[in-house]
Amino acid sequence: MFDTIVALATAPVKSALAIIRVSGDDSFAVVSKLFSRDLTHIAKRQIVYGKIRDGKESIDEVIVLVYVGPKSFTGENLVEIICHGSVLIANQIIELLIKQGARLAVRGEFSNRAYLHSRIDLIQAEAINDMINSTSAEAKKLSLMSLEGKTSSLILPLKEHIADLVSLIEVNIDYPEYEDIEKVNKEKIIKETTALHSEIQKLIAQGRQGKIIKEGLNVAIVGKPNVGKSSLLNALIKEDKAIVTSIAGTTRDVVEGDVNLKGITLHLYDTAGIRPSTDLIESIGIDKAKKTLADADLVLLVLDASRKLDQDDQEMLSLTEGKKRIIVYNKSDIVTKKEDKKLYISALNHDISRLEEAIAKLFGIEEESYLRPSLNNARQLGLLEQADEALQNAKKDAFAGLSIDLVSVSLLEAYHAVLNLLGEENQNDLSDEIFSRFCVGK
Protein backbone atom coordinates (compact mmCIF):
# COMPACT_ATOMS: atom_id res chain seq x y z
CA MET A 1 0.00 0.00 0.00
CA PHE A 2 1.32 3.43 -0.95
CA ASP A 3 0.78 6.32 1.45
CA THR A 4 -0.74 9.59 0.24
CA ILE A 5 1.68 12.25 -0.92
CA VAL A 6 1.08 15.90 -1.82
CA ALA A 7 3.11 18.66 -3.49
CA LEU A 8 2.73 21.84 -5.46
CA ALA A 9 3.09 20.89 -9.15
CA THR A 10 3.48 24.47 -10.43
CA ALA A 11 6.12 27.06 -9.61
CA PRO A 12 5.87 28.57 -6.08
CA VAL A 13 5.21 32.09 -7.39
CA LYS A 14 2.18 34.34 -7.73
CA SER A 15 0.25 33.38 -10.86
CA ALA A 16 -3.27 33.02 -12.25
CA LEU A 17 -3.59 29.40 -11.16
CA ALA A 18 -1.70 26.83 -9.12
CA ILE A 19 -1.92 23.03 -9.24
CA ILE A 20 -1.60 20.82 -6.17
CA ARG A 21 -1.04 17.14 -6.85
CA VAL A 22 -2.17 14.39 -4.45
CA SER A 23 -1.48 10.69 -5.05
CA GLY A 24 -1.92 7.48 -3.10
CA ASP A 25 -4.41 4.77 -2.26
CA ASP A 26 -6.30 7.08 0.15
CA SER A 27 -5.96 10.29 -1.88
CA PHE A 28 -9.71 10.50 -2.67
CA ALA A 29 -10.62 10.14 1.01
CA VAL A 30 -7.98 12.65 2.15
CA VAL A 31 -9.12 15.33 -0.33
CA SER A 32 -12.79 14.66 0.43
CA LYS A 33 -12.22 15.71 4.06
CA LEU A 34 -11.56 19.25 2.80
CA PHE A 35 -13.60 19.36 -0.37
CA SER A 36 -17.29 20.30 -0.58
CA ARG A 37 -18.04 17.12 -2.53
CA ASP A 38 -17.33 13.45 -1.84
CA LEU A 39 -14.76 11.94 -4.23
CA THR A 40 -14.66 8.43 -2.77
CA HIS A 41 -17.52 7.14 -4.94
CA ILE A 42 -15.96 8.29 -8.24
CA ALA A 43 -15.18 5.29 -10.48
CA LYS A 44 -13.69 6.95 -13.57
CA ARG A 45 -11.80 10.07 -14.55
CA GLN A 46 -13.80 13.18 -13.77
CA ILE A 47 -13.63 16.97 -13.34
CA VAL A 48 -15.39 18.38 -10.28
CA TYR A 49 -16.05 21.96 -9.16
CA GLY A 50 -16.30 22.86 -5.49
CA LYS A 51 -14.74 24.54 -2.47
CA ILE A 52 -11.82 23.70 -0.20
CA ARG A 53 -12.85 24.23 3.40
CA ASP A 54 -11.16 24.26 6.78
CA GLY A 55 -14.12 23.29 8.92
CA LYS A 56 -16.76 25.91 8.13
CA GLU A 57 -14.28 28.41 6.67
CA SER A 58 -13.98 28.52 2.87
CA ILE A 59 -10.36 28.60 1.67
CA ASP A 60 -10.85 28.76 -2.12
CA GLU A 61 -13.06 27.80 -5.03
CA VAL A 62 -11.27 25.11 -7.00
CA ILE A 63 -11.48 22.70 -9.90
CA VAL A 64 -10.53 19.13 -9.02
CA LEU A 65 -9.30 16.60 -11.59
CA VAL A 66 -9.88 13.05 -10.37
CA TYR A 67 -7.91 10.14 -11.89
CA VAL A 68 -8.79 6.59 -10.87
CA GLY A 69 -5.82 4.21 -10.73
CA PRO A 70 -4.30 2.52 -12.57
CA LYS A 71 -5.34 4.97 -15.32
CA SER A 72 -3.33 7.88 -13.93
CA PHE A 73 0.21 9.19 -14.25
CA THR A 74 1.34 7.47 -11.06
CA GLY A 75 -0.73 4.33 -11.63
CA GLU A 76 -2.67 4.95 -8.40
CA ASN A 77 -5.58 7.19 -7.36
CA LEU A 78 -4.53 10.75 -8.11
CA VAL A 79 -6.13 14.16 -7.57
CA GLU A 80 -5.04 17.49 -9.01
CA ILE A 81 -6.48 20.57 -7.30
CA ILE A 82 -6.49 23.71 -9.46
CA CYS A 83 -6.74 26.70 -7.15
CA HIS A 84 -6.10 30.42 -7.51
CA GLY A 85 -2.41 31.14 -7.94
CA SER A 86 -1.69 32.68 -4.56
CA VAL A 87 1.29 31.09 -2.82
CA LEU A 88 -0.56 31.68 0.47
CA ILE A 89 -3.65 29.79 -0.72
CA ALA A 90 -1.63 26.89 -2.19
CA ASN A 91 0.41 26.49 1.00
CA GLN A 92 -2.74 26.65 3.12
CA ILE A 93 -4.36 23.83 1.11
CA ILE A 94 -1.20 21.71 1.29
CA GLU A 95 -1.01 22.21 5.07
CA LEU A 96 -4.63 21.11 5.42
CA LEU A 97 -4.02 17.99 3.30
CA ILE A 98 -1.02 17.08 5.45
CA LYS A 99 -3.19 17.61 8.54
CA GLN A 100 -5.68 15.10 7.11
CA GLY A 101 -3.05 12.38 6.65
CA ALA A 102 -1.05 13.15 3.52
CA ARG A 103 2.69 13.81 3.63
CA LEU A 104 4.83 16.16 1.57
CA ALA A 105 6.33 14.42 -1.43
CA VAL A 106 10.09 14.29 -1.93
CA ARG A 107 11.86 15.15 -5.18
CA GLY A 108 10.65 13.08 -8.11
CA GLU A 109 8.33 10.92 -6.01
CA PHE A 110 5.34 11.17 -8.36
CA SER A 111 7.47 10.06 -11.30
CA ASN A 112 9.07 7.38 -9.13
CA ARG A 113 5.62 5.95 -8.37
CA ALA A 114 4.79 5.97 -12.08
CA TYR A 115 7.98 3.94 -12.62
CA LEU A 116 7.25 1.56 -9.73
CA HIS A 117 3.72 0.97 -11.08
CA SER A 118 5.18 0.27 -14.56
CA ARG A 119 3.47 3.31 -16.10
CA ILE A 120 6.86 4.42 -17.43
CA ASP A 121 10.30 2.84 -17.67
CA LEU A 122 13.53 4.43 -16.45
CA ILE A 123 14.35 5.98 -19.84
CA GLN A 124 10.95 7.68 -19.92
CA ALA A 125 11.43 8.84 -16.32
CA GLU A 126 14.73 10.49 -17.21
CA ALA A 127 13.02 12.13 -20.18
CA ILE A 128 10.59 13.93 -17.85
CA ASN A 129 13.47 15.71 -16.14
CA ASP A 130 15.16 16.35 -19.48
CA MET A 131 11.97 17.99 -20.80
CA ILE A 132 11.89 20.35 -17.84
CA ASN A 133 15.57 21.24 -18.22
CA SER A 134 15.58 21.59 -22.02
CA THR A 135 17.29 24.76 -23.22
CA SER A 136 16.54 24.41 -26.93
CA ALA A 137 13.69 23.25 -29.15
CA GLU A 138 15.91 20.49 -30.53
CA ALA A 139 16.71 19.14 -27.04
CA LYS A 140 13.04 19.26 -26.14
CA LYS A 141 12.13 17.18 -29.22
CA LEU A 142 14.64 14.47 -28.25
CA SER A 143 13.26 14.37 -24.70
CA LEU A 144 9.68 14.19 -25.96
CA MET A 145 10.55 11.19 -28.15
CA SER A 146 11.99 9.45 -25.09
CA LEU A 147 8.93 10.34 -23.03
CA GLU A 148 6.70 8.83 -25.72
CA GLY A 149 8.61 5.54 -25.47
CA LYS A 150 10.36 5.79 -28.84
CA THR A 151 13.84 5.61 -27.27
CA SER A 152 12.90 2.59 -25.17
CA SER A 153 11.77 0.83 -28.35
CA LEU A 154 15.38 0.97 -29.59
CA ILE A 155 16.37 -1.36 -26.75
CA LEU A 156 13.70 -4.01 -27.22
CA PRO A 157 15.23 -5.72 -30.32
CA LEU A 158 18.61 -5.75 -28.56
CA LYS A 159 17.08 -7.20 -25.41
CA GLU A 160 15.22 -9.91 -27.37
CA HIS A 161 18.28 -10.78 -29.47
CA ILE A 162 20.49 -11.38 -26.40
CA ALA A 163 17.67 -13.17 -24.54
CA ASP A 164 17.14 -15.53 -27.48
CA LEU A 165 20.83 -16.43 -27.59
CA VAL A 166 21.07 -16.94 -23.81
CA SER A 167 17.88 -19.02 -23.79
CA LEU A 168 19.14 -21.21 -26.61
CA ILE A 169 22.41 -21.83 -24.74
CA GLU A 170 20.50 -22.73 -21.57
CA VAL A 171 18.34 -25.22 -23.49
CA ASN A 172 21.45 -26.77 -25.06
CA ILE A 173 23.01 -27.17 -21.61
CA ASP A 174 19.91 -28.48 -19.83
CA TYR A 175 18.50 -30.69 -22.63
CA PRO A 176 21.42 -31.95 -24.74
CA GLU A 177 19.44 -35.05 -25.73
CA TYR A 178 16.87 -33.04 -27.74
CA GLU A 179 17.97 -33.38 -31.36
CA ASP A 180 15.39 -30.96 -32.82
CA ILE A 181 16.83 -27.96 -30.91
CA GLU A 182 19.27 -25.70 -32.75
CA LYS A 183 22.81 -26.41 -31.56
CA VAL A 184 24.88 -23.51 -30.20
CA ASN A 185 28.53 -23.72 -31.18
CA LYS A 186 31.54 -21.43 -31.41
CA GLU A 187 30.61 -20.19 -34.89
CA LYS A 188 27.06 -19.22 -33.92
CA ILE A 189 28.18 -17.30 -30.83
CA ILE A 190 30.77 -15.38 -32.87
CA LYS A 191 28.22 -14.57 -35.55
CA GLU A 192 25.55 -13.41 -33.09
CA THR A 193 27.88 -11.33 -30.91
CA THR A 194 29.34 -9.66 -34.01
CA ALA A 195 25.84 -8.66 -35.13
CA LEU A 196 24.97 -7.41 -31.65
CA HIS A 197 28.21 -5.40 -31.53
CA SER A 198 27.21 -3.62 -34.74
CA GLU A 199 23.77 -2.81 -33.33
CA ILE A 200 25.20 -1.38 -30.12
CA GLN A 201 27.92 0.65 -31.85
CA LYS A 202 25.26 2.27 -34.01
CA LEU A 203 23.21 3.16 -30.92
CA ILE A 204 26.29 4.58 -29.18
CA ALA A 205 27.24 6.74 -32.18
CA GLN A 206 23.70 8.09 -32.46
CA GLY A 207 23.53 8.58 -28.69
CA ARG A 208 26.68 10.68 -28.61
CA GLN A 209 25.26 12.96 -31.26
CA GLY A 210 22.00 13.17 -29.33
CA LYS A 211 23.94 13.99 -26.13
CA ILE A 212 25.53 16.99 -27.85
CA ILE A 213 22.13 18.21 -29.08
CA LYS A 214 20.55 17.73 -25.65
CA GLU A 215 23.32 18.99 -23.38
CA GLY A 216 25.26 21.29 -25.69
CA LEU A 217 29.01 21.86 -25.76
CA ASN A 218 31.30 23.64 -23.33
CA VAL A 219 33.39 25.93 -25.51
CA ALA A 220 36.45 27.72 -24.10
CA ILE A 221 37.66 30.83 -25.93
CA VAL A 222 41.37 31.08 -25.14
CA GLY A 223 44.44 32.95 -26.28
CA LYS A 224 46.95 35.49 -25.06
CA PRO A 225 45.71 38.94 -24.00
CA ASN A 226 44.26 41.39 -26.54
CA VAL A 227 43.72 38.97 -29.44
CA GLY A 228 39.95 39.55 -29.52
CA LYS A 229 38.50 36.78 -27.31
CA SER A 230 35.87 39.03 -25.74
CA SER A 231 34.93 40.44 -29.15
CA LEU A 232 34.45 36.89 -30.39
CA LEU A 233 32.16 36.03 -27.46
CA ASN A 234 30.08 39.14 -28.18
CA ALA A 235 29.91 38.28 -31.87
CA LEU A 236 28.79 34.71 -31.21
CA ILE A 237 26.04 35.63 -28.73
CA LYS A 238 25.17 38.82 -30.67
CA GLU A 239 25.29 41.14 -27.67
CA ASP A 240 27.89 43.22 -25.86
CA LYS A 241 28.28 41.06 -22.78
CA ALA A 242 32.06 41.06 -22.37
CA ILE A 243 33.94 44.33 -21.91
CA VAL A 244 36.18 45.08 -24.91
CA THR A 245 39.08 47.54 -24.72
CA SER A 246 42.49 47.92 -26.31
CA ILE A 247 44.09 47.37 -22.90
CA ALA A 248 45.65 43.92 -22.62
CA GLY A 249 44.33 41.93 -19.66
CA THR A 250 40.89 43.59 -19.49
CA THR A 251 39.16 40.24 -18.89
CA ARG A 252 40.03 39.08 -15.38
CA ASP A 253 37.32 36.46 -14.82
CA VAL A 254 35.48 33.91 -16.96
CA VAL A 255 32.58 35.53 -18.84
CA GLU A 256 29.82 33.13 -19.92
CA GLY A 257 27.20 33.16 -22.65
CA ASP A 258 25.00 30.66 -24.52
CA VAL A 259 24.10 30.54 -28.19
CA ASN A 260 22.17 28.06 -30.34
CA LEU A 261 24.22 27.18 -33.40
CA LYS A 262 22.29 25.08 -35.92
CA GLY A 263 20.47 23.26 -33.14
CA ILE A 264 23.51 22.85 -30.86
CA THR A 265 23.71 24.92 -27.67
CA LEU A 266 27.20 26.32 -27.20
CA HIS A 267 28.04 27.17 -23.60
CA LEU A 268 30.70 29.79 -24.26
CA TYR A 269 33.42 30.80 -21.79
CA ASP A 270 35.52 33.87 -22.52
CA THR A 271 38.68 33.48 -20.46
CA ALA A 272 41.42 35.76 -19.24
CA GLY A 273 44.42 36.02 -21.54
CA ILE A 274 46.97 33.37 -20.56
CA ARG A 275 50.44 34.82 -20.00
CA PRO A 276 53.01 35.08 -17.18
CA SER A 277 51.75 37.65 -14.66
CA THR A 278 52.72 38.98 -11.23
CA ASP A 279 49.32 40.68 -10.78
CA LEU A 280 47.39 38.71 -8.13
CA ILE A 281 43.92 39.30 -9.60
CA GLU A 282 45.05 38.57 -13.15
CA SER A 283 46.81 35.40 -11.96
CA ILE A 284 43.56 34.13 -10.42
CA GLY A 285 41.82 34.79 -13.73
CA ILE A 286 44.54 32.92 -15.61
CA ASP A 287 44.17 29.91 -13.27
CA LYS A 288 40.41 29.92 -13.95
CA ALA A 289 41.12 30.11 -17.68
CA LYS A 290 43.33 27.01 -17.49
CA LYS A 291 40.65 25.09 -15.58
CA THR A 292 38.00 26.13 -18.12
CA LEU A 293 40.33 24.97 -20.88
CA ALA A 294 40.79 21.57 -19.21
CA ASP A 295 37.01 21.02 -18.88
CA ALA A 296 36.06 22.21 -22.37
CA ASP A 297 34.54 20.00 -25.08
CA LEU A 298 35.87 22.42 -27.69
CA VAL A 299 38.60 25.05 -27.60
CA LEU A 300 38.58 28.13 -29.80
CA LEU A 301 42.21 29.26 -29.82
CA VAL A 302 42.27 32.88 -30.95
CA LEU A 303 45.42 34.24 -32.58
CA ASP A 304 46.08 37.76 -33.86
CA ALA A 305 46.25 37.51 -37.67
CA SER A 306 47.81 40.98 -37.93
CA ARG A 307 50.96 39.97 -36.03
CA LYS A 308 53.52 37.22 -36.28
CA LEU A 309 53.23 34.39 -33.77
CA ASP A 310 55.34 35.01 -30.68
CA GLN A 311 56.41 32.83 -27.77
CA ASP A 312 53.07 33.32 -25.95
CA ASP A 313 51.20 32.13 -29.04
CA GLN A 314 53.45 29.08 -29.33
CA GLU A 315 52.81 28.25 -25.68
CA MET A 316 49.05 28.49 -26.29
CA LEU A 317 49.37 26.15 -29.26
CA SER A 318 51.27 23.71 -27.07
CA LEU A 319 48.83 24.09 -24.14
CA THR A 320 45.79 23.28 -26.31
CA GLU A 321 47.41 20.43 -28.22
CA GLY A 322 45.47 17.22 -27.75
CA LYS A 323 42.19 19.07 -27.14
CA LYS A 324 39.44 19.23 -29.76
CA ARG A 325 40.15 22.71 -31.03
CA ILE A 326 39.71 25.23 -33.83
CA ILE A 327 42.51 27.72 -34.41
CA VAL A 328 41.02 31.09 -35.25
CA TYR A 329 42.95 33.97 -36.84
CA ASN A 330 41.20 37.15 -35.75
CA LYS A 331 41.41 40.73 -37.11
CA SER A 332 41.12 39.64 -40.74
CA ASP A 333 39.81 43.13 -41.58
CA ILE A 334 43.33 44.58 -41.21
CA VAL A 335 45.18 41.72 -42.92
CA THR A 336 46.09 42.14 -46.59
CA LYS A 337 47.66 38.75 -47.32
CA LYS A 338 45.83 35.61 -46.16
CA GLU A 339 46.84 31.95 -46.24
CA ASP A 340 44.36 29.47 -47.71
CA LYS A 341 44.44 26.90 -44.91
CA LYS A 342 43.86 29.35 -42.06
CA LEU A 343 40.44 30.22 -40.64
CA TYR A 344 40.15 34.01 -40.63
CA ILE A 345 37.48 36.03 -38.83
CA SER A 346 36.83 39.60 -37.81
CA ALA A 347 35.17 39.36 -34.40
CA LEU A 348 34.90 43.14 -34.11
CA ASN A 349 32.87 43.28 -37.35
CA HIS A 350 30.91 40.09 -36.47
CA ASP A 351 32.36 38.35 -39.55
CA ILE A 352 32.40 34.85 -38.04
CA SER A 353 30.31 32.75 -40.45
CA ARG A 354 33.29 30.55 -41.42
CA LEU A 355 33.91 29.77 -37.76
CA GLU A 356 30.25 28.84 -37.17
CA GLU A 357 30.39 26.49 -40.16
CA ALA A 358 33.65 24.94 -38.87
CA ILE A 359 32.11 24.25 -35.42
CA ALA A 360 29.05 22.55 -36.93
CA LYS A 361 31.22 20.50 -39.30
CA LEU A 362 33.70 19.43 -36.60
CA PHE A 363 31.03 17.63 -34.58
CA GLY A 364 29.32 16.22 -37.66
CA ILE A 365 25.77 16.29 -36.34
CA GLU A 366 23.62 14.63 -38.98
CA GLU A 367 20.24 16.10 -39.89
CA GLU A 368 18.63 12.80 -38.85
CA SER A 369 20.02 13.22 -35.32
CA TYR A 370 17.47 15.95 -34.64
CA LEU A 371 14.60 13.71 -35.76
CA ARG A 372 15.37 10.29 -34.30
CA PRO A 373 15.28 9.02 -30.70
CA SER A 374 18.60 8.22 -29.05
CA LEU A 375 20.08 6.93 -25.81
CA ASN A 376 21.84 10.17 -25.00
CA ASN A 377 22.85 10.54 -21.37
CA ALA A 378 25.88 9.28 -19.48
CA ARG A 379 24.00 6.45 -17.74
CA GLN A 380 22.46 5.13 -20.94
CA LEU A 381 25.68 5.35 -22.97
CA GLY A 382 27.66 3.78 -20.12
CA LEU A 383 25.32 0.79 -19.97
CA LEU A 384 25.46 0.36 -23.75
CA GLU A 385 29.26 0.30 -23.55
CA GLN A 386 29.06 -2.15 -20.63
CA ALA A 387 26.81 -4.46 -22.65
CA ASP A 388 29.12 -4.21 -25.66
CA GLU A 389 32.19 -5.03 -23.57
CA ALA A 390 30.46 -8.12 -22.15
CA LEU A 391 29.51 -9.27 -25.65
CA GLN A 392 33.09 -8.81 -26.82
CA ASN A 393 34.27 -10.91 -23.89
CA ALA A 394 31.80 -13.64 -24.90
CA LYS A 395 33.16 -13.51 -28.45
CA LYS A 396 36.76 -13.82 -27.18
CA ASP A 397 35.80 -16.76 -24.98
CA ALA A 398 34.16 -18.47 -27.97
CA PHE A 399 37.27 -17.90 -30.08
CA ALA A 400 39.36 -19.39 -27.28
CA GLY A 401 37.21 -22.53 -27.35
CA LEU A 402 35.67 -22.19 -23.88
CA SER A 403 32.55 -24.23 -23.16
CA ILE A 404 29.23 -22.53 -23.90
CA ASP A 405 28.24 -22.46 -20.21
CA LEU A 406 31.28 -20.26 -19.49
CA VAL A 407 30.58 -18.10 -22.56
CA SER A 408 27.01 -17.57 -21.33
CA VAL A 409 28.32 -15.79 -18.20
CA SER A 410 29.40 -12.79 -20.30
CA LEU A 411 26.20 -12.93 -22.36
CA LEU A 412 24.18 -12.71 -19.14
CA GLU A 413 26.21 -9.67 -18.09
CA ALA A 414 25.28 -8.01 -21.39
CA TYR A 415 21.62 -8.93 -20.89
CA HIS A 416 21.51 -7.44 -17.39
CA ALA A 417 23.14 -4.22 -18.64
CA VAL A 418 20.35 -3.89 -21.22
CA LEU A 419 17.71 -4.57 -18.55
CA ASN A 420 19.25 -1.82 -16.43
CA LEU A 421 18.76 0.64 -19.28
CA LEU A 422 15.00 0.24 -18.89
CA GLY A 423 15.14 -0.12 -15.10
CA GLU A 424 13.90 -3.70 -15.25
CA GLU A 425 16.56 -4.98 -12.87
CA ASN A 426 16.15 -4.56 -9.12
CA GLN A 427 17.85 -1.17 -9.01
CA ASN A 428 16.14 0.75 -6.20
CA ASP A 429 19.31 2.66 -5.30
CA LEU A 430 19.80 3.70 -8.92
CA SER A 431 16.21 4.86 -9.42
CA ASP A 432 16.28 6.78 -6.13
CA GLU A 433 19.40 8.60 -7.32
CA ILE A 434 17.78 9.50 -10.64
CA PHE A 435 14.50 10.73 -9.13
CA SER A 436 16.31 12.79 -6.47
CA ARG A 437 17.28 15.21 -9.24
CA PHE A 438 13.63 16.01 -10.05
CA CYS A 439 11.66 18.95 -8.69
CA VAL A 440 9.25 18.19 -5.84
CA GLY A 441 5.94 18.28 -7.77
CA LYS A 442 7.22 15.73 -10.28
C-alpha positions, 0 to 999 in steps of 0.5 A, a space after each residue: 500500500 502506498 501512502 498519500 503524498 502531496 506537493 505543489 506541481 506548479 512554480 511557487 510564485 504568484 500566478 493566475 492558477 496553481 496546481 496541487 497534486 495528491 497521489 496514493 491509495 487514500 488520496 480520494 478520502 484525504 481530499 474529500 475531508 476538505 472538499 465540498 463534494 465526496 470523491 470516494 464514490 468516483 469510479 472513472 476520470 472526472 472533473 469536479 467543481 467545489 470549495 476547499 474548506 477548513 471546517 466551516 471556513 472557505 479557503 478557495 473555489 477550486 477545480 478538481 481533476 480526479 484520476 482513478 488508478 491505474 489509469 493515472 500518471 502514477 498508476 494509483 488514485 490521483 487528484 489534481 487541485 487547481 486553485 487560484 495562484 496565490 502562494 498563500 492559498 496553495 500552502 494553506 491547502 497543502 497544510 490542510 491535506 497534510 493535517 488530514 493524513 497526507 505527507 509532503 512528497 520528496 523530489 521526483 516521487 510522483 514520477 518514481 511511483 509511475 515507474 514503480 507501477 510500470 506506467 513508465 520505464 527508467 528511460 521515460 522517467 529520465 526524459 521527464 526531467 530532461 523535458 523540464 531542463 531543455 534549453 533548446 527546441 531540438 533538445 526538447 524534441 529528443 526528450 519528448 521522443 523518449 517520453 513517448 517511449 520511442 527511445 525505449 523501443 530501440 532497446 527491445 530488439 537488442 534485449 530480445 536478441 540477447 535473450 534468445 541467444 542466452 535461452 538457446 544456450 540454456 536449453 542446449 546445456 539443460 537438454 542436450 538429448 533433444 535433437 530438434 533444438 538448434 545447436 549452439 557452437 563457437 561459430 554461432 556465438 561469434 556470428 551473433 555477438 558480431 551482429 549485436 556489436 554492430 547494433 550497439 555501436 550504431 546506438 552509441 554513435 547516435 547517442 553521442 550525437 544526441 547527447 551533444 544536441 541535448 546537453 550542448 558543448 562547453 566551448 572555451 575561448 582562449 588565447 593570449 591577451 588582446 587577441 579579440 577573445 571578448 569580441 568573439 564572445 560578443 559576436 557569437 552571442 550577438 550582444 555586448 556582454 564582455 567588456 572590450 578595450 584595447 588594454 591587454 588583460 581587461 578580462 580578469 574572470 570567466 565571462 559566460 554566454 550561450 548561443 544556439 548554433 544550428 540546433 547545438 547549444 554552445 556554452 561559451 566561456 571567454 577566459 582571461 588572456 593566458 600569459 606570465 603575470 605577477 598581478 594577483 587578480 590577473 593570476 587568479 583569472 589565468 588559473 580559472 582560464 586554465 581550468 575552463 580549458 581543461 574542462 572544455 569539449 571544444 577550444 577556440 584558440 584565438 590568434 592575432 592575424 595581424 601579427 607574427 606568432 610570438 612565444 606566448 602564441 606558441 605556448 598556447 598552441 602547445 597548451 591546447 594540443 590534444 584538445 578538440 580545437 579550432 585555431 582562429 585567426 582574428 582581425 582579418 579586416 586589417 590583414 592584406 595577405 591571407 593563407 588558404 588553410 587558415 580560418 580568418 574572422 573579424 570578431 569586431 565586425 561580427 564576420 564569423 560565419 566561417 567559424 560557425 560552419 567549422 564548429 558545426 562541421 567538426 562535430 558532424 551532427 547529422 540532420 537525422 540526429 534531430 529527428 530520431 530518438 537516441 540513448 543520450 545521457 551518461 547512464 544510458 551510454 555507459 550501460 550500452 558500452 558495458 553491454 558491448 564489452 560483455 559481448 566482446 568478452 563472450 566472443 573472445 571466450 568463444 574464439 578461445 574454445 571455452 565451453 558454452 556455459 562459461 561463454 554464457 556468463 558474459 552474455 548474461 552480463 550483457 543482458 543485465 546491462 540492457 535490462 538496467 537501461 530500462 530499469 527492469 533490474 532490481 535497481 532501487 538505489 539507482 532509481 532513487 538517485 535518478 528521481 532525487 534530481 527532479 523537482 518536488 511536484 514531479 
